[in-house]
Amino acid sequence: MSDTESAPAVTDIVNEKEPAPADVVIEESAPTEGSPAGTENEVDDENKTSTVFDSPIDFTVKHPLRHNWTLWYTKPQHGGSKSDWGDQLKEVIDFDSVEEFWGIYNNIPKASELPQKSDYHLFKKSVRPEWEDVQNENGGKWAYQCRDKRQVDIDDLWLNTLLGAVGETLEDEGDNEIMGVVVTIRKAHYRISIWTRTANNEKALLAIGHRFKELLKLPPSEQVDFSSHKDAATSGSSRAKPRFSA
């Protein structure tokens, strides 16, 4: 599936009405006068686009996403060992449809159930969640950090961020800025981040930041900050001085 192929947003699909129950009898329309059964009507049926809502019992039809995605997991280090980042980062699974997204999400631990010093990363396929990846090296990230973990529902915040990413609602069509999203679990805080392809496209990046803040339903007193990966690498910290705030 090409990156430019049109696909419905996840949030559009999940809000659609449920199909009719399986025990509902669907009456077949009789052929119109002058149209022999099994000819013209069959041709029309062959050209008809099939969706899951066309049949009360056929749930095999998939709704494709605009991009393919890969879920990654960073496992916590054990003991006092300091393993390389690449050893901690594990590729979990790829998916490319709404149905696969929900199947995966409903069968993995929630963010609140992850151990400390672990992370989930959801990135476009072929993009590794690393600063050094060629598709990330000139980019940056929006981040929201919550220090009072008792005051937030991290599962709700993370799910909304996932839906915004795979549903393509965080940026305008054609911007192609968003590379992936991350949830970070630490003893003192939670952090949710949106990684972008560039760090200097101020107009597009600020639009993403404002949508991110709206998605998280943050009050005006709280803000999300944007920093570049290069600034973070130079400072030696994932929390470099922000370039923008929303």
PAPA-343114 format. One record per residue (C-alpha): residue in three letters; residue number from 1; x, y, z. Coordinates in nm, 3 decimals, always signed. Layout:
("ALA",NUM,(X,Y,Z))
...
//
This chain:
("MET",1,(+0.000,+0.000,+0.000))
("SER",2,(+0.146,+0.337,-0.098))
("ASP",3,(+0.193,+0.613,+0.156))
("THR",4,(-0.039,+0.840,-0.040))
("GLU",5,(-0.326,+0.594,-0.059))
("SER",6,(-0.640,+0.734,+0.101))
("ALA",7,(-0.760,+0.550,+0.409))
("PRO",8,(-1.022,+0.623,+0.674))
("ALA",9,(-0.904,+0.753,+1.009))
("VAL",10,(-0.914,+0.511,+1.301))
("THR",11,(-1.142,+0.745,+1.491))
("ASP",12,(-1.387,+0.749,+1.199))
("ILE",13,(-1.405,+0.370,+1.189))
("VAL",14,(-1.458,+0.314,+1.560))
("ASN",15,(-1.739,+0.568,+1.570))
("GLU",16,(-1.940,+0.412,+1.288))
("LYS",17,(-2.256,+0.221,+1.365))
("GLU",18,(-2.230,-0.149,+1.436))
("PRO",19,(-2.352,-0.388,+1.161))
("ALA",20,(-2.685,-0.562,+1.194))
("PRO",21,(-2.698,-0.871,+1.422))
("ALA",22,(-2.631,-1.204,+1.256))
("ASP",23,(-2.988,-1.329,+1.306))
("VAL",24,(-3.141,-1.046,+1.105))
("VAL",25,(-3.275,-1.174,+0.772))
("ILE",26,(-3.176,-0.956,+0.478))
("GLU",27,(-3.434,-0.973,+0.199))
("GLU",28,(-3.291,-1.003,-0.150))
("SER",29,(-3.438,-0.766,-0.406))
("ALA",30,(-3.603,-0.931,-0.702))
("PRO",31,(-3.460,-0.867,-1.050))
("THR",32,(-3.626,-0.578,-1.229))
("GLU",33,(-3.848,-0.641,-1.528))
("GLY",34,(-3.644,-0.687,-1.842))
("SER",35,(-3.325,-0.770,-1.655))
("PRO",36,(-3.265,-1.146,-1.644))
("ALA",37,(-3.151,-1.268,-1.305))
("GLY",38,(-2.780,-1.344,-1.284))
("THR",39,(-2.659,-1.105,-1.556))
("GLU",40,(-2.663,-0.728,-1.510))
("ASN",41,(-2.705,-0.748,-1.132))
("GLU",42,(-2.405,-0.981,-1.104))
("VAL",43,(-2.187,-0.736,-1.299))
("ASP",44,(-2.285,-0.457,-1.061))
("ASP",45,(-2.204,-0.677,-0.762))
("GLU",46,(-1.858,-0.755,-0.900))
("ASN",47,(-1.776,-0.384,-0.926))
("LYS",48,(-1.909,-0.301,-0.581))
("THR",49,(-1.655,-0.218,-0.309))
("SER",50,(-1.693,-0.455,-0.015))
("THR",51,(-1.675,-0.333,+0.343))
("VAL",52,(-1.739,-0.497,+0.677))
("PHE",53,(-2.075,-0.320,+0.693))
("ASP",54,(-2.208,-0.498,+0.381))
("SER",55,(-2.256,-0.824,+0.568))
("PRO",56,(-2.387,-0.886,+0.919))
("ILE",57,(-2.167,-1.195,+0.953))
("ASP",58,(-1.852,-1.125,+0.746))
("PHE",59,(-1.590,-0.953,+0.960))
("THR",60,(-1.293,-1.052,+0.743))
("VAL",61,(-1.275,-0.722,+0.555))
("LYS",62,(-0.989,-0.499,+0.678))
("HIS",63,(-0.975,-0.120,+0.683))
("PRO",64,(-0.624,-0.024,+0.570))
("LEU",65,(-0.429,+0.255,+0.736))
("ARG",66,(-0.244,+0.512,+0.528))
("HIS",67,(+0.092,+0.389,+0.660))
("ASN",68,(+0.230,+0.062,+0.792))
("TRP",69,(+0.339,+0.079,+1.156))
("THR",70,(+0.576,-0.111,+1.386))
("LEU",71,(+0.541,-0.147,+1.763))
("TRP",72,(+0.867,-0.151,+1.962))
("TYR",73,(+0.936,-0.210,+2.329))
("THR",74,(+1.228,-0.100,+2.546))
("LYS",75,(+1.279,-0.348,+2.826))
("PRO",76,(+1.424,-0.230,+3.158))
("GLN",77,(+1.782,-0.314,+3.249))
("HIS",78,(+1.828,-0.572,+3.521))
("GLY",79,(+2.081,-0.542,+3.800))
("GLY",80,(+2.359,-0.292,+3.757))
("SER",81,(+2.445,-0.381,+3.398))
("LYS",82,(+2.444,-0.109,+3.134))
("SER",83,(+2.358,-0.275,+2.806))
("ASP",84,(+2.357,-0.091,+2.474))
("TRP",85,(+2.035,+0.082,+2.368))
("GLY",86,(+2.009,-0.157,+2.075))
("ASP",87,(+2.007,-0.454,+2.312))
("GLN",88,(+1.717,-0.309,+2.510))
("LEU",89,(+1.507,-0.211,+2.207))
("LYS",90,(+1.289,-0.495,+2.079))
("GLU",91,(+1.073,-0.500,+1.767))
("VAL",92,(+0.733,-0.646,+1.858))
("ILE",93,(+0.499,-0.651,+1.556))
("ASP",94,(+0.394,-0.476,+1.233))
("PHE",95,(+0.038,-0.386,+1.133))
("ASP",96,(-0.139,-0.194,+0.857))
("SER",97,(-0.512,-0.200,+0.935))
("VAL",98,(-0.760,-0.070,+1.192))
("GLU",99,(-0.856,-0.421,+1.296))
("GLU",100,(-0.494,-0.526,+1.353))
("PHE",101,(-0.432,-0.213,+1.560))
("TRP",102,(-0.714,-0.296,+1.800))
("GLY",103,(-0.619,-0.664,+1.809))
("ILE",104,(-0.267,-0.571,+1.920))
("TYR",105,(-0.368,-0.294,+2.161))
("ASN",106,(-0.622,-0.515,+2.339))
("ASN",107,(-0.371,-0.798,+2.386))
("ILE",108,(-0.062,-0.624,+2.522))
("PRO",109,(-0.005,-0.474,+2.869))
("LYS",110,(-0.142,-0.123,+2.914))
("ALA",111,(+0.109,+0.159,+2.965))
("SER",112,(+0.022,+0.171,+3.336))
("GLU",113,(+0.114,-0.198,+3.365))
("LEU",114,(+0.465,-0.162,+3.224))
("PRO",115,(+0.762,-0.188,+3.461))
("GLN",116,(+0.968,+0.119,+3.541))
("LYS",117,(+1.239,+0.214,+3.290))
("SER",118,(+1.045,+0.068,+2.999))
("ASP",119,(+0.887,+0.229,+2.693))
("TYR",120,(+0.647,+0.162,+2.408))
("HIS",121,(+0.739,+0.308,+2.068))
("LEU",122,(+0.500,+0.311,+1.772))
("PHE",123,(+0.679,+0.418,+1.454))
("LYS",124,(+0.617,+0.408,+1.083))
("LYS",125,(+0.755,+0.087,+0.938))
("SER",126,(+1.126,+0.103,+0.845))
("VAL",127,(+1.187,+0.386,+1.096))
("ARG",128,(+1.376,+0.281,+1.408))
("PRO",129,(+1.298,+0.479,+1.726))
("GLU",130,(+1.653,+0.613,+1.747))
("TRP",131,(+1.802,+0.960,+1.700))
("GLU",132,(+2.061,+0.810,+1.464))
("ASP",133,(+1.807,+0.669,+1.218))
("VAL",134,(+1.847,+0.852,+0.887))
("GLN",135,(+1.478,+0.946,+0.892))
("ASN",136,(+1.506,+1.091,+1.244))
("GLU",137,(+1.850,+1.251,+1.255))
("ASN",138,(+1.728,+1.596,+1.143))
("GLY",139,(+1.409,+1.583,+1.347))
("GLY",140,(+1.292,+1.635,+1.701))
("LYS",141,(+1.007,+1.562,+1.936))
("TRP",142,(+0.714,+1.715,+2.117))
("ALA",143,(+0.697,+1.594,+2.477))
("TYR",144,(+0.453,+1.611,+2.764))
("GLN",145,(+0.593,+1.508,+3.101))
("CYS",146,(+0.370,+1.448,+3.401))
("ARG",147,(+0.549,+1.438,+3.736))
("ASP",148,(+0.240,+1.372,+3.946))
("LYS",149,(+0.154,+1.025,+3.818))
("ARG",150,(-0.153,+1.004,+4.042))
("GLN",151,(-0.322,+1.292,+3.862))
("VAL",152,(-0.331,+1.143,+3.511))
("ASP",153,(-0.477,+0.841,+3.336))
("ILE",154,(-0.169,+0.743,+3.136))
("ASP",155,(-0.359,+0.469,+2.953))
("ASP",156,(-0.614,+0.720,+2.823))
("LEU",157,(-0.346,+0.971,+2.724))
("TRP",158,(-0.141,+0.704,+2.545))
("LEU",159,(-0.441,+0.560,+2.359))
("ASN",160,(-0.546,+0.905,+2.238))
("THR",161,(-0.191,+0.966,+2.117))
("LEU",162,(-0.184,+0.633,+1.933))
("LEU",163,(-0.516,+0.709,+1.764))
("GLY",164,(-0.393,+1.052,+1.663))
("ALA",165,(-0.082,+0.900,+1.504))
("VAL",166,(-0.230,+0.608,+1.311))
("GLY",167,(-0.548,+0.803,+1.234))
("GLU",168,(-0.341,+1.084,+1.077))
("THR",169,(-0.517,+1.359,+1.277))
("LEU",170,(-0.211,+1.524,+1.433))
("GLU",171,(-0.086,+1.692,+1.116))
("ASP",172,(-0.216,+1.827,+0.787))
("GLU",173,(-0.220,+1.597,+0.487))
("GLY",174,(+0.107,+1.622,+0.299))
("ASP",175,(+0.316,+1.752,+0.591))
("ASN",176,(+0.468,+1.406,+0.646))
("GLU",177,(+0.629,+1.518,+0.972))
("ILE",178,(+0.526,+1.254,+1.223))
("MET",179,(+0.760,+0.956,+1.249))
("GLY",180,(+0.626,+0.793,+1.564))
("VAL",181,(+0.507,+0.825,+1.922))
("VAL",182,(+0.657,+0.709,+2.253))
("VAL",183,(+0.536,+0.653,+2.608))
("THR",184,(+0.806,+0.651,+2.876))
("ILE",185,(+0.754,+0.493,+3.218))
("ARG",186,(+0.983,+0.615,+3.496))
("LYS",187,(+0.966,+0.610,+3.875))
("ALA",188,(+0.918,+0.986,+3.905))
("HIS",189,(+0.714,+1.061,+3.592))
("TYR",190,(+0.534,+0.956,+3.276))
("ARG",191,(+0.627,+1.111,+2.942))
("ILE",192,(+0.453,+1.096,+2.604))
("SER",193,(+0.640,+1.213,+2.295))
("ILE",194,(+0.570,+1.270,+1.926))
("TRP",195,(+0.876,+1.238,+1.702))
("THR",196,(+0.897,+1.449,+1.386))
("ARG",197,(+1.099,+1.431,+1.066))
("THR",198,(+1.233,+1.788,+1.084))
("ALA",199,(+1.312,+2.038,+1.359))
("ASN",200,(+1.291,+2.369,+1.167))
("ASN",201,(+0.951,+2.362,+0.994))
("GLU",202,(+0.808,+2.593,+1.261))
("LYS",203,(+0.458,+2.639,+1.116))
("ALA",204,(+0.390,+2.267,+1.074))
("LEU",205,(+0.556,+2.176,+1.403))
("LEU",206,(+0.360,+2.431,+1.605))
("ALA",207,(+0.037,+2.304,+1.450))
("ILE",208,(+0.130,+1.952,+1.565))
("GLY",209,(+0.211,+2.081,+1.913))
("HIS",210,(-0.124,+2.254,+1.953))
("ARG",211,(-0.312,+1.945,+1.830))
("PHE",212,(-0.108,+1.729,+2.067))
("LYS",213,(-0.205,+1.951,+2.360))
("GLU",214,(-0.573,+1.941,+2.257))
("LEU",215,(-0.555,+1.563,+2.219))
("LEU",216,(-0.426,+1.529,+2.575))
("LYS",217,(-0.694,+1.775,+2.698))
("LEU",218,(-0.436,+1.974,+2.892))
("PRO",219,(-0.539,+2.291,+3.078))
("PRO",220,(-0.392,+2.628,+2.967))
("SER",221,(-0.153,+2.618,+3.264))
("GLU",222,(+0.030,+2.314,+3.123))
("GLN",223,(+0.238,+2.303,+2.809))
("VAL",224,(+0.411,+2.066,+2.570))
("ASP",225,(+0.769,+2.139,+2.457))
("PHE",226,(+0.959,+2.072,+2.135))
("SER",227,(+1.333,+2.000,+2.119))
("SER",228,(+1.555,+1.871,+1.839))
("HIS",229,(+1.736,+1.538,+1.851))
("LYS",230,(+2.065,+1.710,+1.770))
("ASP",231,(+2.024,+1.945,+2.066))
("ALA",232,(+1.947,+1.646,+2.287))
("ALA",233,(+2.255,+1.460,+2.162))
("THR",234,(+2.475,+1.765,+2.223))
("SER",235,(+2.342,+1.817,+2.575))
("GLY",236,(+2.370,+1.447,+2.655))
("SER",237,(+2.009,+1.434,+2.771))
("SER",238,(+1.675,+1.343,+2.618))
("ARG",239,(+1.537,+1.664,+2.774))
("ALA",240,(+1.720,+1.934,+2.578))
("LYS",241,(+1.627,+2.304,+2.594))
("PRO",242,(+1.294,+2.350,+2.410))
("ARG",243,(+1.286,+2.527,+2.075))
("PHE",244,(+0.908,+2.574,+2.080))
("SER",245,(+0.628,+2.540,+2.333))
("ALA",246,(+0.251,+2.510,+2.303))
//
